[in-house]
Amino acid sequence: MISIAPGSHQSLQIGCYVIFSVAMVVVCLRLYVRQFLVRKLGVDDYLIIVASLCSIGIIVTVPYMFNLGIGRHMTELTEHQLLYGRKWAWVSQILYYLALGLAKTSMVALYMRLASDPMHIRFLWVFGAIVFCHGIAVTIVTIDICTPISIMWSPSFPEGCIDILDFNYFNAAFHIFTDIMLAIIPIPILRNLQMNKRRKIGLMIVFAVGLLTIATTVARQVTNAISLLRPDFPWYWSAAELCTCLEVNMGLICTSVPALRSLFKVYFGGSSNNNNNNKKNNQGDESYELNRKQTSSGRNDFNRFERGKKQVRTHFFGRASRLTSTSNESQDDIIPGETDGVVQTTDFLISYEGGGTTHK
């Protein structure tokens, strides 16, 4: 069992590796879906790739920190271990802020591919810009958090540095706010999609999984504050480092979960809906239907949803009758595809008598 008590350096180190491994598996599955099932990587995928590289950087710092005394009392460490252990902790925090900003921006980019309302799209642009700029800004501030930066790993720390505790409080509040917003934003977007209620609720739950990161944000802030307020920094920072790994990798997992829905549906859901429209044929001697559709497997059905594009499917209906004036107008509806795709359907009514044909 993994203990999160300060000083449990072996358990805490293992905890970092476990959550990192889970996150990398989930991200790799997400990229598999995008590249091989959907066959198209989006901006959100590229952002999550860079965020994952930052997470890899964080996990690389973990053994250095623990080998240099993180998780042990100051009295047990040499001066070299004290100074350089804090140096690696600083590097970890730089990558933490960058990874979190990119992961949240990736989620916003995913929402933008699903949104169709111009107001929603404008809001997402503004919100995404705020999240992205915040991530870049706090990363730059962390890089230059002390003047000169060598104070960070010198005995005079924290003299010459900004108020690190207030800086952490501000960022924790910002991340909690954005986590809540990222769970709320999909509600009006999904409400506009014409799909059954069960699917809408399912997707909302999938997107709301991101609220789990709030717990890791709070835990990281608490452990950060304790390590900065107590004189025995190495002893208490071990728990803070685990929470850093938890928050970043939980962000990667929650951002990638929506893509895995397609993976499970493809391999376990089958493609039973592929030929649903065939039942409309041969309904009368005087009626015929020319149905032009794209027959697709379960994979291609999910390609539509994952790409976030409206597909166009056109049905031509003909009716043999006396020549009459028909005034039925084409109707465009945004509806789910044969499975979960978002499809724009246009119906054309063709009325004719003898050799004459009228198109509507």
C-alpha positions as CSV (number, residue, x, y, z in Angstrom):
1,M,0.0,0.0,0.0
2,I,1.3,3.5,-0.9
3,S,1.6,5.9,2.0
4,I,1.4,9.6,1.3
5,A,2.8,10.6,4.7
6,P,5.8,13.0,4.4
7,G,9.0,11.1,4.4
8,S,7.6,7.9,3.0
9,H,10.0,8.5,0.1
10,Q,9.9,4.9,-1.4
11,S,6.1,4.7,-1.4
12,L,5.7,8.2,-2.8
13,Q,8.3,7.6,-5.5
14,I,6.4,4.4,-6.5
15,G,3.2,6.4,-6.5
16,C,4.6,8.9,-9.0
17,Y,5.7,6.0,-11.4
18,V,2.3,4.3,-11.2
19,I,0.2,7.3,-12.0
20,F,2.6,8.3,-14.8
21,S,2.4,4.8,-16.3
22,V,-1.4,4.8,-16.3
23,A,-1.5,8.3,-17.9
24,M,0.9,7.3,-20.7
25,V,-1.1,4.2,-21.5
26,V,-4.3,6.3,-21.7
27,V,-2.6,8.9,-23.9
28,C,-1.2,6.3,-26.2
29,L,-4.6,4.7,-26.6
30,R,-6.0,8.1,-27.4
31,L,-3.4,8.7,-30.1
32,Y,-4.1,5.3,-31.5
33,V,-7.7,6.1,-31.9
34,R,-6.9,9.4,-33.6
35,Q,-4.2,8.2,-35.9
36,F,-5.5,4.7,-36.9
37,L,-9.3,4.8,-36.4
38,V,-10.1,8.4,-37.0
39,R,-7.0,8.9,-39.2
40,K,-6.6,12.5,-38.3
41,L,-4.8,14.2,-35.5
42,G,-6.3,17.5,-34.3
43,V,-4.9,20.5,-32.5
44,D,-6.0,19.0,-29.2
45,D,-3.9,15.9,-29.9
46,Y,-0.8,17.8,-30.6
47,L,-1.3,19.8,-27.4
48,I,-1.7,16.6,-25.4
49,I,1.5,15.2,-27.0
50,V,3.5,18.2,-25.8
51,A,1.9,18.0,-22.3
52,S,2.8,14.3,-22.2
53,L,6.4,15.2,-23.0
54,C,6.4,17.6,-20.0
55,S,5.0,14.8,-17.8
56,I,7.9,12.7,-19.0
57,G,10.2,15.5,-17.9
58,I,8.6,15.6,-14.5
59,I,9.0,11.9,-14.0
60,V,12.7,12.1,-15.0
61,T,13.3,14.6,-12.1
62,V,11.7,12.2,-9.5
63,P,14.6,9.8,-9.1
64,Y,17.1,12.7,-9.0
65,M,15.1,14.4,-6.2
66,F,14.7,11.3,-4.1
67,N,18.3,10.3,-4.5
68,L,19.3,13.8,-3.4
69,G,17.4,13.5,-0.1
70,I,13.7,14.5,-0.8
71,G,11.7,12.5,1.7
72,R,14.4,12.6,4.3
73,H,15.1,15.0,7.2
74,M,17.5,17.9,6.6
75,T,19.8,16.7,9.4
76,E,20.5,13.5,7.4
77,L,21.6,15.3,4.2
78,T,24.8,17.0,3.0
79,E,24.8,20.6,1.8
80,H,25.1,19.3,-1.8
81,Q,22.0,17.2,-1.4
82,L,20.0,20.0,0.1
83,L,20.8,22.5,-2.6
84,Y,20.5,20.3,-5.6
85,G,17.4,18.5,-4.4
86,R,15.6,21.9,-4.4
87,K,17.0,22.6,-7.8
88,W,15.3,19.5,-9.3
89,A,12.1,20.4,-7.4
90,W,12.2,23.8,-9.2
91,V,12.6,22.1,-12.6
92,S,9.7,19.9,-11.8
93,Q,7.5,22.9,-11.1
94,I,8.3,24.6,-14.4
95,L,7.2,21.5,-16.3
96,Y,4.2,21.1,-14.1
97,Y,2.7,24.5,-15.0
98,L,3.4,24.1,-18.7
99,A,1.9,20.6,-18.8
100,L,-1.2,21.6,-16.9
101,G,-1.8,24.6,-19.2
102,L,-1.4,22.6,-22.3
103,A,-3.7,19.8,-21.1
104,K,-6.5,22.2,-20.3
105,T,-6.1,24.0,-23.6
106,S,-6.3,20.6,-25.3
107,M,-9.7,20.0,-23.7
108,V,-10.9,23.4,-24.9
109,A,-9.7,22.6,-28.4
110,L,-11.7,19.4,-28.3
111,Y,-14.8,21.3,-27.3
112,M,-14.3,23.7,-30.2
113,R,-14.4,20.8,-32.7
114,L,-17.8,19.8,-31.3
115,A,-19.4,23.2,-31.0
116,S,-21.5,24.6,-33.8
117,D,-23.1,27.7,-32.1
118,P,-21.1,30.8,-33.0
119,M,-21.5,32.1,-29.5
120,H,-20.1,28.9,-28.0
121,I,-17.2,29.0,-30.4
122,R,-16.3,32.6,-29.6
123,F,-16.5,31.9,-25.8
124,L,-14.2,28.9,-26.3
125,W,-11.7,31.0,-28.2
126,V,-11.6,33.5,-25.3
127,F,-11.5,30.9,-22.6
128,G,-8.9,28.8,-24.4
129,A,-6.7,31.9,-24.9
130,I,-7.0,32.7,-21.1
131,V,-6.0,29.1,-20.1
132,F,-3.1,28.9,-22.6
133,C,-1.7,32.4,-21.8
134,H,-2.0,31.6,-18.0
135,G,0.0,28.4,-18.5
136,I,2.7,30.2,-20.5
137,A,2.8,33.2,-18.0
138,V,3.1,31.1,-14.9
139,T,5.8,28.9,-16.5
140,I,7.9,32.0,-17.3
141,V,7.3,33.4,-13.8
142,T,8.5,30.1,-12.3
143,I,11.6,30.1,-14.5
144,D,12.5,33.5,-13.0
145,I,10.9,33.1,-9.6
146,C,14.1,34.3,-7.8
147,T,16.6,37.0,-8.7
148,P,19.1,35.7,-9.4
149,I,17.6,32.3,-10.0
150,S,20.6,30.6,-8.2
151,I,19.0,31.7,-4.9
152,M,16.5,28.9,-5.4
153,W,19.2,26.3,-4.5
154,S,21.2,28.5,-2.2
155,P,21.2,28.7,1.6
156,S,19.6,32.2,1.5
157,F,16.4,30.8,-0.1
158,P,13.7,32.2,-0.1
159,E,15.2,35.7,0.2
160,G,15.2,37.4,-3.2
161,C,12.2,35.4,-4.5
162,I,8.6,36.3,-5.0
163,D,6.0,35.2,-2.4
164,I,5.9,31.6,-3.5
165,L,3.1,30.7,-1.2
166,D,0.8,33.4,-2.5
167,F,1.8,32.5,-6.1
168,N,0.7,28.9,-5.4
169,Y,-2.6,30.0,-3.8
170,F,-3.4,32.1,-6.9
171,N,-2.6,29.3,-9.3
172,A,-4.5,26.7,-7.3
173,A,-7.6,28.9,-7.3
174,F,-7.3,29.4,-11.1
175,H,-6.9,25.7,-11.8
176,I,-10.0,24.8,-9.6
177,F,-12.0,27.4,-11.5
178,T,-11.0,26.1,-14.9
179,D,-11.6,22.5,-13.9
180,I,-15.2,23.5,-12.9
181,M,-15.6,25.4,-16.2
182,L,-14.3,22.5,-18.3
183,A,-17.0,20.3,-16.7
184,I,-19.8,22.9,-17.3
185,I,-18.9,24.1,-20.8
186,P,-19.9,20.8,-22.6
187,I,-23.5,21.0,-21.3
188,P,-24.9,23.6,-23.7
189,I,-22.7,22.2,-26.6
190,L,-24.1,18.7,-26.2
191,R,-27.6,20.1,-25.6
192,N,-27.6,21.5,-29.2
193,L,-26.7,18.1,-30.7
194,Q,-29.7,16.1,-31.8
195,M,-29.0,12.8,-30.1
196,N,-30.9,10.7,-27.6
197,K,-30.9,11.8,-24.0
198,R,-29.0,8.7,-22.8
199,R,-26.0,9.5,-25.1
200,K,-26.0,13.2,-24.1
201,I,-25.9,12.2,-20.4
202,G,-23.2,9.7,-21.0
203,L,-21.0,12.2,-22.8
204,M,-21.6,14.8,-20.1
205,I,-20.4,12.3,-17.5
206,V,-17.3,11.5,-19.5
207,F,-16.4,15.2,-19.7
208,A,-17.2,15.7,-16.0
209,V,-14.5,13.2,-15.1
210,G,-12.2,16.2,-15.2
211,L,-13.6,17.3,-11.8
212,L,-11.5,14.6,-10.2
213,T,-8.4,16.8,-10.8
214,I,-9.8,19.3,-8.3
215,A,-9.0,16.9,-5.5
216,T,-5.4,16.6,-6.7
217,T,-5.1,20.4,-7.0
218,V,-6.3,20.9,-3.4
219,A,-4.0,18.1,-2.2
220,R,-1.0,19.7,-4.0
221,Q,-1.7,23.1,-2.6
222,V,-1.9,21.8,1.0
223,T,1.3,19.8,0.7
224,N,3.0,22.7,-1.1
225,A,2.1,25.1,1.7
226,I,3.3,22.7,4.4
227,S,6.7,22.2,2.7
228,L,7.2,25.9,2.2
229,L,6.1,26.9,5.8
230,R,8.1,24.2,7.6
231,P,11.9,24.4,7.9
232,D,12.4,20.8,7.0
233,F,11.7,21.2,3.3
234,P,13.1,17.9,1.9
235,W,11.0,15.9,4.4
236,Y,7.7,17.5,3.4
237,W,8.3,18.1,-0.3
238,S,8.1,14.3,-1.1
239,A,4.3,14.4,-0.6
240,A,4.1,17.6,-2.7
241,E,6.0,16.0,-5.5
242,L,3.6,13.0,-5.6
243,C,0.6,15.5,-5.7
244,T,2.4,17.3,-8.6
245,C,2.6,14.0,-10.5
246,L,-1.0,13.1,-9.6
247,E,-2.4,16.5,-10.8
248,V,-0.5,16.5,-14.1
249,N,-1.2,12.9,-15.0
250,M,-4.8,13.0,-13.9
251,G,-5.2,16.0,-16.3
252,L,-3.8,13.9,-19.1
253,I,-6.1,11.0,-18.3
254,C,-9.2,13.1,-18.0
255,T,-8.5,14.9,-21.2
256,S,-8.0,11.6,-23.1
257,V,-10.9,9.7,-21.7
258,P,-13.5,11.0,-24.3
259,A,-11.5,9.5,-27.1
260,L,-11.4,6.0,-25.5
261,R,-15.2,5.8,-25.7
262,S,-14.8,5.4,-29.5
263,L,-12.2,2.7,-29.0
264,F,-14.4,0.6,-26.7
265,K,-17.4,1.0,-29.0
266,V,-15.5,0.0,-32.0
267,Y,-14.2,-3.3,-30.5
268,F,-17.1,-4.2,-28.3
269,G,-20.1,-2.4,-29.8
270,G,-19.9,-3.8,-33.3
271,S,-21.5,-2.2,-36.3
272,S,-25.1,-3.3,-36.0
273,N,-26.4,0.1,-37.1
274,N,-24.7,0.2,-40.5
275,N,-27.7,-0.9,-42.6
276,N,-30.6,0.6,-40.7
277,N,-31.7,2.7,-43.7
278,N,-32.2,-0.4,-45.9
279,K,-35.6,-1.1,-44.3
280,K,-37.2,1.8,-46.2
281,N,-37.0,0.1,-49.6
282,N,-39.9,-1.5,-51.5
283,Q,-42.7,0.1,-49.5
284,G,-45.2,0.4,-52.4
285,D,-45.7,-0.1,-56.1
286,E,-45.9,3.7,-56.7
287,S,-43.0,4.6,-54.5
288,Y,-39.4,4.3,-54.8
289,E,-36.4,5.6,-52.9
290,L,-33.0,6.4,-54.2
291,N,-30.9,6.4,-51.1
292,R,-27.3,7.6,-51.6
293,K,-25.4,6.8,-48.4
294,Q,-21.9,6.0,-47.4
295,T,-21.8,2.5,-46.0
296,S,-19.3,2.4,-43.2
297,S,-18.0,0.1,-40.6
298,G,-18.1,0.8,-36.9
299,R,-14.8,2.5,-37.1
300,N,-15.9,5.0,-39.7
301,D,-19.0,5.8,-37.7
302,F,-16.8,6.9,-34.9
303,N,-14.6,8.8,-37.3
304,R,-17.4,11.2,-37.8
305,F,-17.8,11.9,-34.2
306,E,-14.1,12.1,-33.4
307,R,-13.4,14.5,-36.3
308,G,-16.2,16.7,-35.1
309,K,-17.3,17.5,-38.6
310,K,-20.8,17.6,-40.0
311,Q,-21.3,14.8,-42.6
312,V,-23.8,15.3,-45.4
313,R,-26.1,12.5,-46.3
314,T,-28.7,13.1,-49.1
315,H,-31.8,11.1,-49.6
316,F,-33.9,11.3,-52.8
317,F,-37.5,10.4,-52.5
318,G,-39.7,9.9,-55.6
319,R,-43.4,9.5,-55.8
320,A,-45.3,8.4,-58.9
321,S,-48.6,10.4,-59.1
322,R,-50.6,12.8,-61.2
323,L,-48.8,16.0,-62.0
324,T,-49.3,18.2,-59.0
325,S,-47.6,21.2,-57.5
326,T,-45.5,20.1,-54.6
327,S,-44.3,22.7,-52.1
328,N,-42.3,20.5,-49.7
329,E,-39.1,22.2,-48.9
330,S,-35.8,20.6,-48.2
331,Q,-35.2,20.3,-44.5
332,D,-31.7,20.4,-42.9
333,D,-31.4,18.8,-39.5
334,I,-28.3,18.1,-37.5
335,I,-28.8,14.6,-36.1
336,P,-26.6,11.8,-34.9
337,G,-25.1,9.6,-37.5
338,E,-25.7,5.9,-37.9
339,T,-24.1,5.5,-34.5
340,D,-22.6,8.6,-32.9
341,G,-21.6,10.7,-35.9
342,V,-23.0,14.2,-36.4
343,V,-24.7,14.1,-39.7
344,Q,-26.4,16.8,-41.8
345,T,-29.3,15.2,-43.7
346,T,-31.0,16.8,-46.7
347,D,-34.2,15.3,-48.1
348,F,-35.2,16.0,-51.7
349,L,-38.8,15.2,-52.9
350,I,-39.1,14.3,-56.6
351,S,-42.6,14.3,-58.1
352,Y,-43.2,13.3,-61.7
353,E,-45.8,12.4,-64.2
354,G,-44.9,10.5,-67.3
355,G,-41.6,11.8,-68.6
356,G,-41.7,15.1,-66.7
357,T,-39.8,15.5,-63.4
358,T,-40.0,18.2,-60.9
359,H,-37.2,18.6,-58.4
360,K,-37.5,20.1,-55.0
